[in-house]
Amino acid sequence: MKAIRGAITVDKDNPEQIKQAVNELLSTIILKNSLKPEQITCIIFSSTYDLRSFYPAKAAREAGFSKCALFSSAEPKIKGALRKCIRVLILTEAIENDKSAVNVYLRKASVLRKDLTQILNIALDGPAGSGKSTVAKIIAEKLDILYLDTGAMYRACALKCLKERIDINNEESVNNVINNLDLQVKYENGVQLTYLDGKDVSEEIRSPNISMQASKVSAYCNVRNKMVCLQRKIAEKTSCILDGRDIGTNVLPKAEFKFYLTAAAEVRAQRRCKDNKERGFNQNYEEILKEIKKRDEQDKNREIAPLKQAEDAFIIDSSDMTVNDVVRQIINKIQEKI
């Protein structure tokens, strides 16, 4: 059984406004969840103390929801609570277990769930191997927002240079390639795919060699400007979480939620070693540790947008934490605000 929640407000306590609001709320929930009225098992309403002229359950029945159980209750007067508000809880078995219910908050009730009704941008920064991507993907799924893998975009830039046999240390040559870069970010079945020249390179860009080259390419001003412009356009239109090294300081400096995730270099090397083996890349621990320390130096000391903790970011040292511990701490911090 899936539960769908929603709320709506009215301007005045009169039957017509309540009927109209209930119809709008239920119709929107049905549309967004691809339901039919007959697929609803039960509808439970609660209305604030200042709505007494008409029962929302009766309004639902008049709107055609007569085959399911209907219930209305009145909320007590609570200081500071949203006024003239109707809340609803819908129970249905029509939504498959692997799909999330779409909750709906309309009119002034949108303030009750800012995470659903406003653009939500989360910046997650930190050094290589700190677990940013893993954590970001889980948070995106739990909050039902997009995960924008910014690192994949720079990796694609590096891959293009290697395919064109460009000296990656020559900024002018790299800029010439980037100026004509055909890079697209697509979302298919909730997963970000990176397309380079029309080809899906999502797996190809994950090799250790590309990782090191991406760090060099991303230090160039022209490359960063092009990628940052694309990232900002996506974030302006869509609730999303971005992970990288300068998201909170440069890409989305006005993001409401900023986190800096770090861990000891040795711990990060162990994690990267495990991840690489799972992807079929064989590297020993000492080699990976050396690369991580080298990349830390590159990222911290590059002239353009270096790795840096935003002043208003919440710091999390994950050296002795599990992935679930980190996710739980970040979501708790977000929920404290919304």
MIFINU-658143 format. One line per 2 residues: number of its first residue (from 1); for each residue x negated, y, z of C-alpha. Coordinates in steps of 0.2 Angstrom, whole numbers. Example, Ala and Ser with C-alpha at 12.3 -4.5 7.8 and 13.67 -1.06 7.14 Angstrom:
1	-62/-22/39 ~ -68/-5/36
***
This chain:
1	0/0/0 ~ -7/17/-5
3	-3/33/4 ~ -2/50/-5
5	-2/66/4 ~ 4/83/-1
7	11/100/5 ~ 19/115/-1
9	26/132/6 ~ 41/143/3
11	44/161/5 ~ 60/160/14
13	70/148/24 ~ 85/144/12
15	92/128/4 ~ 87/134/-14
17	69/137/-10 ~ 67/121/-1
19	75/111/-15 ~ 64/119/-28
21	49/117/-18 ~ 52/98/-14
23	56/95/-32 ~ 40/104/-38
25	29/94/-25 ~ 36/77/-29
27	36/80/-47 ~ 18/85/-47
29	12/70/-36 ~ 21/58/-48
31	13/66/-63 ~ -5/67/-56
33	-3/49/-50 ~ 6/42/-65
35	20/35/-55 ~ 39/33/-58
37	52/37/-44 ~ 57/19/-43
39	39/14/-39 ~ 39/24/-22
41	43/14/-7 ~ 45/27/6
43	44/46/7 ~ 41/54/24
45	43/73/26 ~ 38/85/40
47	42/103/40 ~ 36/118/51
49	48/124/65 ~ 53/139/54
51	62/129/41 ~ 79/124/47
53	91/127/33 ~ 89/111/23
55	82/94/26 ~ 68/90/14
57	73/72/13 ~ 90/78/7
59	82/88/-6 ~ 73/73/-12
61	88/63/-13 ~ 97/76/-23
63	82/77/-34 ~ 84/59/-39
65	74/50/-26 ~ 88/39/-19
67	80/21/-21 ~ 67/23/-8
69	67/26/11 ~ 68/45/15
71	64/53/32 ~ 62/71/38
73	55/77/55 ~ 53/94/62
75	35/100/68 ~ 34/109/85
77	29/127/85 ~ 10/128/84
79	0/144/86 ~ -10/148/71
81	-2/135/60 ~ 3/138/42
83	21/144/41 ~ 36/139/31
85	27/123/25 ~ 33/106/20
87	22/91/21 ~ 24/74/13
89	17/57/14 ~ 22/45/0
91	19/26/1 ~ 18/16/-15
93	11/-1/-21 ~ 10/6/-39
95	-8/12/-38 ~ -21/-1/-40
97	-33/-4/-26 ~ -49/2/-35
99	-41/19/-39 ~ -40/34/-27
101	-23/42/-24 ~ -22/60/-30
103	-16/71/-15 ~ -7/87/-20
105	-7/104/-10 ~ 2/118/-19
107	5/137/-16 ~ -1/143/1
109	-3/125/7 ~ -19/124/-4
111	-29/131/12 ~ -25/115/21
113	-37/105/9 ~ -50/117/1
115	-59/101/-4 ~ -45/97/-16
117	-39/114/-21 ~ -55/124/-23
119	-71/122/-33 ~ -83/113/-21
121	-102/114/-24 ~ -114/104/-14
123	-133/107/-16 ~ -144/93/-10
125	-163/96/-11 ~ -178/87/-6
127	-195/78/-11 ~ -196/63/-23
129	-190/47/-15 ~ -180/55/-1
131	-165/46/-7 ~ -156/61/-14
133	-148/52/-29 ~ -142/38/-19
135	-134/49/-6 ~ -127/61/-19
137	-118/47/-29 ~ -110/40/-13
139	-104/57/-7 ~ -97/61/-25
141	-87/45/-24 ~ -81/48/-6
143	-75/66/-10 ~ -69/62/-28
145	-80/75/-36 ~ -93/74/-50
147	-111/69/-47 ~ -123/79/-58
149	-140/71/-59 ~ -151/86/-63
151	-167/75/-63 ~ -160/65/-77
153	-159/81/-88 ~ -177/85/-85
155	-182/67/-88 ~ -173/68/-105
157	-184/84/-109 ~ -200/74/-105
159	-194/59/-115 ~ -191/70/-130
161	-208/77/-129 ~ -216/60/-128
163	-206/54/-143 ~ -212/69/-153
165	-230/66/-147 ~ -231/83/-140
167	-245/87/-127 ~ -235/89/-112
169	-248/101/-104 ~ -246/113/-118
171	-232/124/-113 ~ -229/132/-130
173	-228/116/-139 ~ -215/110/-126
175	-205/126/-128 ~ -204/123/-147
177	-197/106/-144 ~ -185/111/-130
179	-178/126/-141 ~ -171/113/-153
181	-166/100/-139 ~ -150/90/-142
183	-145/85/-124 ~ -128/81/-118
185	-122/76/-101 ~ -106/65/-102
187	-95/57/-89 ~ -88/40/-93
189	-79/29/-80 ~ -86/41/-66
191	-104/38/-71 ~ -115/52/-79
193	-123/47/-95 ~ -138/56/-103
195	-138/57/-122 ~ -153/63/-131
197	-151/66/-150 ~ -135/57/-149
199	-142/41/-141 ~ -139/36/-123
201	-155/36/-114 ~ -149/34/-96
203	-160/19/-93 ~ -175/24/-104
205	-178/40/-93 ~ -180/30/-77
207	-198/23/-80 ~ -211/29/-68
209	-221/37/-83 ~ -206/48/-87
211	-204/53/-69 ~ -222/60/-68
213	-220/69/-85 ~ -203/76/-80
215	-212/85/-65 ~ -224/94/-77
217	-210/99/-90 ~ -198/105/-77
219	-212/118/-71 ~ -210/127/-87
221	-199/143/-87 ~ -191/140/-103
223	-186/122/-99 ~ -179/127/-82
225	-169/141/-89 ~ -161/131/-102
227	-157/117/-89 ~ -151/128/-75
229	-139/137/-87 ~ -131/121/-92
231	-130/115/-74 ~ -122/132/-68
233	-109/131/-82 ~ -104/113/-76
235	-103/119/-58 ~ -92/134/-61
237	-79/123/-68 ~ -80/107/-58
239	-82/102/-40 ~ -98/93/-40
241	-114/88/-30 ~ -131/92/-37
243	-147/85/-31 ~ -165/91/-35
245	-179/102/-28 ~ -172/120/-31
247	-153/118/-31 ~ -149/128/-15
249	-163/141/-19 ~ -161/144/-37
251	-148/134/-47 ~ -133/137/-35
253	-139/149/-22 ~ -121/153/-17
255	-116/135/-14 ~ -106/134/1
257	-114/118/7 ~ -133/115/6
259	-143/101/13 ~ -162/97/13
261	-166/78/13 ~ -183/73/17
263	-193/58/24 ~ -211/53/28
265	-221/50/12 ~ -225/32/17
267	-206/28/19 ~ -202/36/2
269	-215/26/-6 ~ -208/10/1
271	-191/15/-5 ~ -197/19/-23
273	-207/3/-24 ~ -191/-7/-20
275	-181/3/-33 ~ -194/1/-46
277	-195/-18/-44 ~ -176/-19/-45
279	-177/-10/-62 ~ -191/-21/-68
281	-206/-9/-66 ~ -220/-17/-57
283	-230/-5/-47 ~ -240/-8/-30
285	-236/2/-15 ~ -253/11/-14
287	-251/17/-32 ~ -233/24/-29
289	-238/32/-13 ~ -252/41/-22
291	-240/47/-36 ~ -227/53/-23
293	-240/63/-14 ~ -246/70/-30
295	-229/74/-36 ~ -225/83/-19
297	-240/94/-22 ~ -234/98/-40
299	-217/102/-35 ~ -221/113/-20
301	-235/123/-29 ~ -227/125/-46
303	-225/144/-51 ~ -207/142/-57
305	-193/137/-44 ~ -204/126/-32
307	-198/113/-20 ~ -192/124/-6
309	-179/122/8 ~ -165/135/7
311	-164/146/23 ~ -146/141/25
313	-148/122/22 ~ -145/109/35
315	-161/98/36 ~ -160/79/37
317	-175/68/40 ~ -170/51/34
319	-186/42/39 ~ -177/32/52
321	-159/33/45 ~ -150/22/34
323	-141/28/18 ~ -124/27/27
325	-131/37/42 ~ -136/51/30
327	-120/51/20 ~ -110/51/36
329	-119/66/43 ~ -117/76/27
331	-99/72/25 ~ -96/77/44
333	-105/94/41 ~ -94/97/26
335	-78/93/34 ~ -82/104/49
337	-80/119/36 ~ -65/113/26
***
